[in-house]
Amino acid sequence: MSDLVCENLNMTFRNPQTGAVVEALKDINFTLKKGELLSVLGPSGCGKTTLLNVIAGFLNATGGCAKLSGNVIERPGVERGMVFQQGALFEWLTVARNVDFGLRMKGKDPEENQQEVDKWLDIVGLKGFGETPTYQLSGGMQQRVALARCLINEPDVILMDEPLGALDALTREKMQSLVLEIWKETGKTIMIITHSVEEALLLGERLFVMAPRPGRVHKEYNLPFAERGLNDPLREIKHDPQFGEVREEILTMIWDMEEEIMGRG
């Protein structure tokens, strides 16, 4: 079993100067089963990235816990791969040296590493770019490198924090399709944080809308669009009446939250 479980997860921060306590997360409970695709969105300050950082092991919860395969998460681990908004790549290295970085740190056989690098570069659409300096790549291509670097280490769970937010619209749509292809081909569990309602609908068979003050799961959706996106053009799905209805419902929900935060509700 490699389920990802959050049990009564709470996270508070204390301002060292004023002593004020901020509840970033409160009573987060969910189970993400192996192979599920979850998108999370909500207004700024709702704790999306904090939740991801607890699951990644970058932060320790102040109450409750996150578990993977029954083990409490207390630190980063190879069973959880992270893809950031900016690829966090070593731009002075070649594409191949970025992708096989984790394997080299484990002391794996160089010849086997090369075979794995070639395989994953082919999967993410970068075949033949192994010896290219990373700094020469476009933003979209760099995010493909970041995906390959994550996937080559065979994590059980892939965590994505706004991985497509800095890309132009066309590149972003292509990368959304790539994420869906990787999800289907690898059977990996994927959790993606995004500010885009459309992206959350396209990339989440499950979708959490989070509410702020304190951060919590306000509403959960189970959606058909990610599965459809494996076969149908994403732009076609966006014109589906059901897609439009759910999009408007969530936009109104988040708008009302933002108005409340600003004291206009």
ZIFENRA-V636841 format. One record per residue. N is the residue number from 1. RES is the residue in three letters. PSI is psi in whole degrees, -180 to 180 (999 if undefined). OMEGA is omega in whole degrees, 0 to 359 (* if undefined). D_CENTER is the distance of its C-alpha to the mean C-alpha in Angstrom with 1 decimal. Layout:
<<N/RES/PSI/OMEGA/D_CENTER> <N/RES/PSI/OMEGA/D_CENTER>>
This chain:
<<1/MET/132/177/21.0> <2/SER/39/178/17.4> <3/ASP/144/172/16.3> <4/LEU/124/186/13.8> <5/VAL/132/169/16.0> <6/CYS/125/182/16.1> <7/GLU/111/177/19.9> <8/ASN/43/187/21.3> <9/LEU/128/178/18.8> <10/ASN/147/177/20.1> <11/MET/121/177/19.5> <12/THR/148/176/22.3> <13/PHE/142/178/23.1> <14/ARG/128/177/26.7> <15/ASN/117/185/28.0> <16/PRO/-21/182/30.3> <17/GLN/-44/183/32.7> <18/THR/-19/183/33.2> <19/GLY/-1/181/32.2> <20/ALA/142/180/30.3> <21/VAL/131/177/27.6> <22/VAL/125/175/24.4> <23/GLU/104/181/22.6> <24/ALA/-38/179/18.9> <25/LEU/144/180/17.9> <26/LYS/122/173/20.5> <27/ASP/56/176/20.9> <28/ILE/121/180/17.4> <29/ASN/121/172/18.1> <30/PHE/160/173/16.2> <31/THR/125/177/16.0> <32/LEU/111/184/13.3> <33/LYS/159/181/15.4> <34/LYS/130/177/15.1> <35/GLY/-2/179/13.8> <36/GLU/154/181/12.3> <37/LEU/114/184/9.5> <38/LEU/130/171/8.3> <39/SER/146/182/7.4> <40/VAL/129/176/8.4> <41/LEU/171/180/10.7> <42/GLY/175/182/14.1> <43/PRO/162/178/16.6> <44/SER/137/179/16.4> <45/GLY/11/182/17.1> <46/CYS/-3/175/15.9> <47/GLY/14/181/13.9> <48/LYS/-54/183/10.2> <49/THR/-35/176/9.5> <50/THR/-45/178/12.4> <51/LEU/-45/180/11.1> <52/LEU/-39/181/8.0> <53/ASN/-32/175/10.7> <54/VAL/-44/180/13.1> <55/ILE/-35/178/11.1> <56/ALA/-20/181/10.6> <57/GLY/9/178/14.3> <58/PHE/-25/177/14.7> <59/LEU/148/174/16.4> <60/ASN/128/180/18.8> <61/ALA/147/177/19.1> <62/THR/-5/176/22.5> <63/GLY/147/184/23.0> <64/GLY/-160/183/21.9> <65/CYS/165/168/19.3> <66/ALA/140/181/16.2> <67/LYS/148/171/17.2> <68/LEU/125/183/16.1> <69/SER/34/178/19.0> <70/GLY/-5/181/21.2> <71/ASN/131/179/20.8> <72/VAL/133/180/20.0> <73/ILE/120/181/17.2> <74/GLU/-13/182/19.1> <75/ARG/166/176/17.8> <76/PRO/152/180/15.3> <77/GLY/157/185/16.0> <78/VAL/-17/179/15.8> <79/GLU/-7/176/14.6> <80/ARG/118/178/11.1> <81/GLY/142/185/9.6> <82/MET/135/173/7.5> <83/VAL/121/185/6.7> <84/PHE/170/177/7.9> <85/GLN/-47/170/9.2> <86/GLN/134/193/12.4> <87/GLY/-15/182/12.4> <88/ALA/41/182/14.5> <89/LEU/163/173/16.8> <90/PHE/94/191/20.5> <91/GLU/-18/180/22.0> <92/TRP/-7/178/25.4> <93/LEU/163/175/24.7> <94/THR/168/177/24.6> <95/VAL/-48/182/21.7> <96/ALA/-40/181/22.9> <97/ARG/-27/172/23.3> <98/ASN/-47/186/19.8> <99/VAL/-39/184/18.5> <100/ASP/13/184/21.0> <101/PHE/-48/181/20.6> <102/GLY/-40/179/19.4> <103/LEU/-40/179/22.1> <104/ARG/-36/178/24.7> <105/MET/-26/178/23.9> <106/LYS/-5/179/24.6> <107/GLY/29/180/27.8> <108/LYS/159/180/27.2> <109/ASP/126/184/29.9> <110/PRO/-38/181/29.6> <111/GLU/-41/177/30.8> <112/GLU/-38/177/28.2> <113/ASN/-45/183/25.5> <114/GLN/-40/178/26.7> <115/GLN/-41/178/26.6> <116/GLU/-42/178/22.9> <117/VAL/-48/180/22.1> <118/ASP/-41/181/24.0> <119/LYS/-49/185/22.4> <120/TRP/-31/175/18.8> <121/LEU/-36/176/19.9> <122/ASP/-43/182/21.6> <123/ILE/-40/183/18.6> <124/VAL/8/175/16.5> <125/GLY/28/180/19.7> <126/LEU/29/179/21.0> <127/LYS/131/179/24.1> <128/GLY/-1/181/26.8> <129/PHE/8/186/24.8> <130/GLY/-39/183/24.8> <131/GLU/7/179/27.5> <132/THR/133/174/26.3> <133/PRO/134/186/25.8> <134/THR/-34/183/22.1> <135/TYR/-16/180/23.4> <136/GLN/-8/184/25.0> <137/LEU/153/173/21.9> <138/SER/170/180/20.5> <139/GLY/-43/179/17.2> <140/GLY/-40/179/15.8> <141/MET/-36/178/17.4> <142/GLN/-37/178/16.1> <143/GLN/-30/174/12.4> <144/ARG/-39/176/13.9> <145/VAL/-44/180/15.3> <146/ALA/-39/177/12.2> <147/LEU/-46/180/10.8> <148/ALA/-41/180/14.3> <149/ARG/-37/177/14.6> <150/CYS/-48/188/11.7> <151/LEU/-31/184/13.0> <152/ILE/-22/180/16.6> <153/ASN/4/176/16.4> <154/GLU/52/176/15.7> <155/PRO/155/175/13.2> <156/ASP/-36/183/13.3> <157/VAL/135/175/9.7> <158/ILE/123/181/6.7> <159/LEU/127/184/4.1> <160/MET/122/180/2.0> <161/ASP/98/181/4.6> <162/GLU/49/188/6.6> <163/PRO/-19/185/6.7> <164/LEU/6/188/9.6> <165/GLY/-27/184/11.2> <166/ALA/6/185/14.1> <167/LEU/155/175/15.1> <168/ASP/164/190/18.2> <169/ALA/-45/183/18.3> <170/LEU/-45/179/19.5> <171/THR/-38/180/17.2> <172/ARG/-42/180/14.2> <173/GLU/-40/177/15.6> <174/LYS/-40/180/16.3> <175/MET/-34/175/12.8> <176/GLN/-43/177/11.6> <177/SER/-38/180/14.4> <178/LEU/-41/178/13.4> <179/VAL/-44/179/10.0> <180/LEU/-40/179/12.2> <181/GLU/-44/180/14.9> <182/ILE/-41/178/13.0> <183/TRP/-46/182/11.9> <184/LYS/-43/186/15.5> <185/GLU/-33/184/17.2> <186/THR/-21/184/15.6> <187/GLY/19/181/15.1> <188/LYS/150/169/12.0> <189/THR/129/183/10.1> <190/ILE/134/174/6.5> <191/MET/122/185/4.5> <192/ILE/129/175/2.6> <193/ILE/135/180/4.9> <194/THR/155/172/7.7> <195/HIS/-10/185/11.4> <196/SER/121/178/12.6> <197/VAL/-44/179/14.2> <198/GLU/-44/181/14.9> <199/GLU/-40/179/11.4> <200/ALA/-38/179/10.4> <201/LEU/-38/182/13.6> <202/LEU/-32/188/13.2> <203/LEU/16/179/9.8> <204/GLY/112/169/10.4> <205/GLU/-26/165/13.4> <206/ARG/144/182/12.9> <207/LEU/129/174/12.1> <208/PHE/129/168/12.7> <209/VAL/120/182/14.5> <210/MET/146/176/15.0> <211/ALA/148/182/18.3> <212/PRO/172/171/19.4> <213/ARG/72/346/22.4> <214/PRO/165/182/21.3> <215/GLY/129/181/17.6> <216/ARG/162/177/17.7> <217/VAL/112/183/16.5> <218/HIS/-41/180/19.0> <219/LYS/144/177/18.6> <220/GLU/140/175/16.8> <221/TYR/145/168/17.1> <222/ASN/121/194/17.4> <223/LEU/152/180/17.3> <224/PRO/-6/194/18.8> <225/PHE/-35/179/17.2> <226/ALA/-44/179/14.5> <227/GLU/-40/178/17.4> <228/ARG/-34/182/19.7> <229/GLY/-13/177/17.5> <230/LEU/-21/183/18.2> <231/ASN/-30/184/21.8> <232/ASP/149/176/22.3> <233/PRO/138/183/21.7> <234/LEU/-36/180/18.8> <235/ARG/-32/177/21.5> <236/GLU/-41/180/23.7> <237/ILE/-38/181/21.3> <238/LYS/-23/180/20.9> <239/HIS/1/177/24.7> <240/ASP/133/181/24.8> <241/PRO/-38/179/26.5> <242/GLN/-41/178/24.3> <243/PHE/-46/181/21.2> <244/GLY/-39/180/23.2> <245/GLU/-46/181/24.3> <246/VAL/-40/178/21.0> <247/ARG/-47/181/19.7> <248/GLU/-37/178/22.9> <249/GLU/-45/181/22.7> <250/ILE/-40/178/19.3> <251/LEU/-43/178/20.4> <252/THR/-41/179/23.6> <253/MET/-48/182/21.9> <254/ILE/-38/177/19.8> <255/TRP/-45/180/22.9> <256/ASP/-38/177/25.0> <257/MET/-45/180/22.8> <258/GLU/-40/178/22.9> <259/GLU/-39/178/26.7> <260/GLU/-42/179/27.1> <261/ILE/-39/181/25.4> <262/MET/0/178/27.8> <263/GLY/24/182/30.6> <264/ARG/-4/183/31.5> <265/GLY/999/*/31.0>>
